[in-house]
Amino acid sequence: MNRRSTGALVTAAALTGLLTLSACSDSGGKKAEEKATEGGGPRLKIAMVTHSGPGDTFWDIVQKGAKAAAAKDNVEFQYAADPDGGKQAQLVQSFVDKKVDGIIVTLAKPDALKDVVSKATAAKIPVVSINSGADVSAKLGAIAHFGQDEKIAGEAAGKQLASSGAKNAICVIHEQGNVGLEDRCAGAKATFGGKLENLFVQGTNMPQVKSSVAAKLQADKGIDGILTLGAPFAATSVDVVKEANSKAKIATFDMNKDLVAQLKSGAIEFAVDQQPYLQGYGAVDELWLLKHNGNVLGGGRPVLTGPAIVTKDTAAAIEPFANKGTR
């Protein structure tokens, strides 16, 4: 792993310590929820709007982290998602209209979100971005960003895939127009050394994903590497490789508990983990800290939560946390 990737892990560890020290919630059920939080003032309402498609387990982990922080901070947490950039912007607008106390948003399609983020900040609603859009987050008015640098993560993945012996690979992009996913593949291509071709699939339609990957393997028998950008697509690729009697090695971004088992068995070479639980947790905590203490984690610069490379050798250490839904 390169030095900047190692720095990301150190930053994430430091952030974990900061979050642990942040304010505790009141106790006592509904009565406690009606009280002012420890920092003073009314209970905050914080909304998160992502570009998640149906069935993507990654976002379950993000939400779990956000809900844990919300419970600790006595925050009312609301969530909405749509993979279509325009519809995602409409969801953000609905929370602006409701005058929530803070908005957490993904910027996978920044051009579609820039106007509504501007409206939120104009309405004095602080915005935190997560997961995607680190390079445009501050420009659009977000006070902080939690996630990984996707180009650096892609570079780490490209090197790791090359070290597995692959020379002719595909990078499976499951959401066309998502700048973060495109950056991952671009970073991987820059360091892979061999041939790496992008394959666009419709991520919300897993049968279509399977047929597209299968067709690509059928058309090019020399493909010996598959890099997917989400855990569910890696699992599908494992099935495709078996059915096609291919020897292509599979690697992926992101994790879930099922993926850990596949890492341990060797069905998947490695996973690039950006710690989605930490992204959700950190974003909620940041908005609480800003409201009650005026603090900004990262000083306005992106707070890196990854990348970390998880392999067969290190998967066992991650497994207990993956089973809990926190890695």
N, C-alpha and C positions, 0 to 999 in steps of 0.2 A: 504494500500500500504506500502511496507517495506521502511526502511530508505534510501536504495540506490536508490530505484525508485523515492523517493521524491527528492533526490539529483539530479537525472537526470532532473527533471522538473526545478529545480533551475538553473542548468547548461544551459538548453535550454532557459530559460528566460534571463539569462545573455548574452547568445550568440545573442539573438534577439537584445538586446541593442547594442552589438558590431557591428552587421551588419548594424543597422540603422545609426551608426556613420561613416561607411566606405564611400569611395569616391563616389561622384555623377557623373553621366554621362554628357557629353556635350549635348546640345540641338541643334535642327535645322535640323533634318532629315538626308538626305544622306550626305550633306555637313559636318555635325557634325560627322558622322561615319568615314569620311575620315581623320578627325583631329586626332592628338595624344590624348590619354586619359589624364585626369587631372594629373595623376602621371608621365607622360612623357613616351616617346617611342611609337612605333606603336600599332595599335589596336590588342588586343590579340585574338587568335583563340583557343577556348577550346572545346574539344569533350567529350561527355558522352556516355559510352557504358555499358548497363545493361543486365541482364539476363531475361528481361521482355518477357512474352508471349503475343500473340495478345489479345487485349480486356481487359487487366488488368488495371482497372481505377486507381490503386495505382500509377502507373508510370506516368499517366497524371498529378497527383498532384506534383510528383517529378520534372517533366519537367516544370511545371508552375512556381515553385520556382526558378529553374535554369534560366529560361528565364527572370524572373523579375530581378534577380541579373545581368544577362548579359546586359539587357537594361540599368540598372543603371550604370554599369561599362563600357559601350560601348565595350562590348565583342561580338565577333562573336561566337555564340553557335551552335554546331552540335550534333546530337543525332543518335544513332544506337542501336539496341538490337537484341539479339537472346538467347533463353533459353538453347540452346545447348552450353556447355562449350567450345568445340573446335571452333565452329563458332563464339562465342563471342570473343575468343582470336584472330581469324582472323580479326575481325572488329577492335580490338584494334591495331593490327599490321598495318592495313590500315591507321590509324591516325598517327602512328609512322612514316610511310613512307611519309605522307603528312607534317611532321614536324610541327605539331600543337604546341601551346605554353603550353598546359596543358591537361591532360587526367583525367577524372573522371570515375571510374570503380566500379562495384559491384564484390564482391569476394565470390559469393554463391558456386562456384566450384573452390576453390583456386588452386588445382593441375593443372587444365586446364589453369589457368591464370598466374601462377608464372613465366614462362619463358618469356612471352611477356611483363609483367610488368618490368622484369629485363632489357629487351631490351629498353623499354621506358626510364628507369632511366639511362641506359648506354648512351642513346642519349641525355641526359641532359633535358629530358622532365619531369617536375614534375608530380607526380601521387597522386591523392586523392581518397580514397575509400569511398563508401557510402553504407549504408543499411546492408550489410552482409560482414563478414570476419574481424570483429574488432580484433579478437585474432591473426590474421596472417597479418594484414595490414602493421604494421611497419616492420615485418620480410621480407616481400616481397618488401619493399622499398618505400611504400607510405608515404608521409609526414604528412598526417592527415587522420582521419576517422570520418565520421558523421553518427550516427545511434544510435540504442539502443543495449544494451547487451542482446542478445536473450535468454540466459539462465535465466537471472534475470527476463526478461519479461515473460518467460514461467512460472517461479515460481509464479509470481504475478497472472497470469491467472489461474494456478492450484488452488491457494487459493480462488480466486474469484468464480471459478466454484464450488468448494466444498461448499462455503457459500450459493450457490443457492439451495443446497440440492441434487445435483447429486451425484451418487455413482458408476455408471457404464457408462463410457463415451468412445467416440472415438475421436482421434485427426486426422483430415483429412489433410494429406500432399499432396499438389497438384503438387509438383515437386520433384521427387525422386532424391537423390544425392545432394540436396541443404542443405548445412551444417547449414545454419541459421534456416531453417524450422525444421530440425531435432532437433536442440538445443531448439527450442520453445517447442516441444512436450516432450523432455526429462526434461526440467525444470518444465513443468506442471505436469508430472508424479511424479516428486519428491515431490511435495507439495499437490497433489490432495487428497491423502489419500485413495481413492477407487481404482477401476479398471479403468485404462486408456490404451486403445489399439490404436496403430497407424493404420490408413487406408490410403493406398497409392492410389491416383487417378491421372488421366491424366488431369492436369489443363487447358490445351489448348483445351480440348474437353468437354464442359459443359454437353452435354447429357450423356457422359460417367460418369462424376462426379455424376450426378443425379442418374443414374442407380446403381452405386457402393454404394452410401450412402443408397439408398432404399433397395438394396439387404442385406446390413449389418443390417438394422433395421428389415427386415423380418426374417433374420437368428437368431437374438438375440432380442427377445421382451423385454428383461430387460434393454436395453440401455436407459438411461434417461438423457444423456448429449452428446452434439456434440460441439467440439471445432474446428473451421475452422481457417485457417491461412491467409485468405484474404477475403475482403468484398464480392466479387461476389459469393464466395463459401458459405458464410453464407446465402445470399439471396436464392440460390438454395436449401440449406438445409431447409429453412423455407417452401418452396414448398413441399419438400419431407415429412417433418413431418406432414404437413396438409393432404397430400394425403394418408399417411400411418396411419392416425388417431393416431399418436404417441404423447406422452406427453414429449418427450425429450426436454430439454432446450438447446438453441443454444447460443453459444458465439463465438467471433471471434477476430482475430487480424486485425487491419487496418480499415480504414473508407472511406466512400464517402457520398455524400449528400443523396442518397437513403437509406443508412444504418441508418442515423440519424432518419429518419421517423420510421424505424423498431425498433430502440431503444426506441423511444418515445411511440410507441404502445405496447411495451412489447414483441414483437415477437422475439427479440433478447435480451438476458440478459445483455450483456456488450460487449464493444469492447476495445481492447488494442491499443492505438493510439501512433505511433512512430513519428508523425509529418513529413511526407514525404516532404512537401513543404520546411520545414526548412533544410532537408538534401540536396535538390537540390540547394537552395539559398546559404547555407553555403559553399558548395563545390566550387561553382563558385567564391564567394567572397574570399575564402581562396586563390585560385590561383591568383586572382587579387592582393590581399594584399601581397602575397609572391613576385610577380614580381615587384611591385612598392614600397613596403615598407619593404620587408624582414620579414614580420610577419607570424607566424604560430599559428593559433587558436588552443587552447588546448595544446600548447607546445609540440606537437608530440604525445600526448595521445588522445584516442578517445573522441570526443565531443558528449555527450549523448543527444539525442533528444526525448527520451522516456524511459520507458513506462509511459503512463497515462491511467488510467482506466476510460472509459466513460460509464455511466449507464443511465437508464431511467430518473433518477433525475438530471443528469448533461447534458443530450443531448441538451436541449433547449439552453444552453449557447454556445454550439459549433455550433449549426445549422446555424447561419448567415455566419460563416466562411466556413463551409462545402459547403454551397450554392455558395460561391465565389470560391470554389476550392482550399482553402488554408489550410483546415484541413481534 
